[in-house]
Amino acid sequence: MLQAGFQPLPLRKGEVAMGFFGMQKIDSPAEVPAMPQEEPVSAPAPVRAGSTVIAQGITLTGTLRGEGVVQVEGVVEGEFDMTGAVIVTESGLIRGPVAADVVRVAGRVEGNIHAREHMRLESSGSLDGDVATASLVVEDGGVLNGRCTTVKPQPALEPELSEVRGPGTLEFGPEFELDEEK
């Protein structure tokens, strides 16, 4: 069997070819069929679920908005407004407010946190700021310097309920009769 990319040279009249069982003299030129060229097969790109890593040694300044998971191993000086999760590793530092569905702090945050679903302050983590969340876990050793407010989770409105008007917006026409008038 030939290896991919290997093309044997055609033999000319009078040349000697070596085979498994000895050598042969070639009396007529041989036709060598061309090997089909195959395209190299590349592996599909890995699918990522909108995750971002701010690596150790990187300092990012500004506002981060978006969906997915952001893992902070470096320094972020600015505001987070995420749909998804913000994870601050032991080497990570955030200076500014954080708003996300889930927040996990193993490093340091200097700013207020609004975690719509859950916040976890790990044993190596510290937070200098206020917390508003539906669920809070502070591990032994975790440092929280600020106020904590527990809020009820706010489920998304169902589409059919978003069009219901409040009682202050009801309108009555000239043909409207109250049940008492009948």
Secondary structure, 3 states (H helix, E strand, C coil): CCCCCCCCCCCCCCCEEEECCEEEECCCCCCCCCCCCCCCCCCCCCCCCCEEEECCCCEEEEEEEEEEEEEECCEEEEEEEEEEEEEECCCCEEECCEEEEEEEECCEEECCEEEEEEEEECCCCEEECCEEECCEEECCCCEEECCEEECCCCCCCCCCCCCCCCHHHCCCCCCCCCHHHC
